[in-house]
């Protein structure tokens, strides 16, 4: 969570619904859902969050986001749509001077730009540097825990991509699927070669 306190010139942009500071929260939600949205609403209200920037919504369409990503007390300002990427930006419902400047999803880089008075907020998601096929395999493994999918994922990553991927995901939040995700990281990080028999016995 970040707090932004503008200088006195910001008073020119205030409304009756907006105070002297902006509370901003950003998080990688790893697929938005109805239950996550309800729980997130409680947390945002507890911390008096004004704007929330969400990454990895995993929604293909606006309709899907509206069904799964309705956050009580907050209105959507902008979003991009993708089955394994996607961003969404929400503003507290009683704030009326926030506008969407732009939204884009070029080369798998997803961006919302929002203006709140004199403040510009960027919600940006850049996926790890790996082939789309590898990301789809990884998401399938998280959903199913299938050993064959994990083995296929390993073979889809060469050494350079594997190292870059590990550096990125080690800094990410795996609370939603920590046991499977970190076990997979350990397997990917192993330098010892494994034959098919060994691979079939080891669970990620």
Secondary structure as the mmCIF struct_conf table of DSSP 4:
data_model
#
loop_
_struct_conf.conf_type_id
_struct_conf.id
_struct_conf.beg_label_comp_id
_struct_conf.beg_label_asym_id
_struct_conf.beg_label_seq_id
_struct_conf.end_label_comp_id
_struct_conf.end_label_asym_id
_struct_conf.end_label_seq_id
STRN STRN1 UNK A 2 UNK A 5
HELX_RH_3T_P HELX_RH_3T_P1 UNK A 8 UNK A 13
TURN_TY1_P TURN_TY1_P1 UNK A 16 UNK A 17
BEND BEND1 UNK A 20 UNK A 20
STRN STRN2 UNK A 21 UNK A 28
BEND BEND2 UNK A 30 UNK A 31
HELX_RH_AL_P HELX_RH_AL_P1 UNK A 34 UNK A 46
TURN_TY1_P TURN_TY1_P2 UNK A 47 UNK A 48
BEND BEND3 UNK A 50 UNK A 50
STRN STRN3 UNK A 51 UNK A 55
BEND BEND4 UNK A 60 UNK A 61
HELX_RH_AL_P HELX_RH_AL_P2 UNK A 62 UNK A 68
TURN_TY1_P TURN_TY1_P3 UNK A 72 UNK A 73
STRN STRN4 UNK A 74 UNK A 79
BEND BEND5 UNK A 83 UNK A 84
STRN STRN5 UNK A 87 UNK A 92
TURN_TY1_P TURN_TY1_P4 UNK A 93 UNK A 94
BEND BEND6 UNK A 97 UNK A 97
STRN STRN6 UNK A 98 UNK A 106
TURN_TY1_P TURN_TY1_P5 UNK A 107 UNK A 108
STRN STRN7 UNK A 109 UNK A 116
TURN_TY1_P TURN_TY1_P6 UNK A 117 UNK A 118
STRN STRN8 UNK A 119 UNK A 126
BEND BEND7 UNK A 129 UNK A 130
HELX_RH_AL_P HELX_RH_AL_P3 UNK A 132 UNK A 144
HELX_RH_AL_P HELX_RH_AL_P4 UNK A 147 UNK A 156
HELX_RH_AL_P HELX_RH_AL_P5 UNK A 159 UNK A 169
TURN_TY1_P TURN_TY1_P7 UNK A 170 UNK A 171
BEND BEND8 UNK A 172 UNK A 172
HELX_RH_3T_P HELX_RH_3T_P2 UNK A 175 UNK A 177
HELX_RH_AL_P HELX_RH_AL_P6 UNK A 178 UNK A 189
BEND BEND9 UNK A 192 UNK A 192
HELX_RH_AL_P HELX_RH_AL_P7 UNK A 196 UNK A 201
#
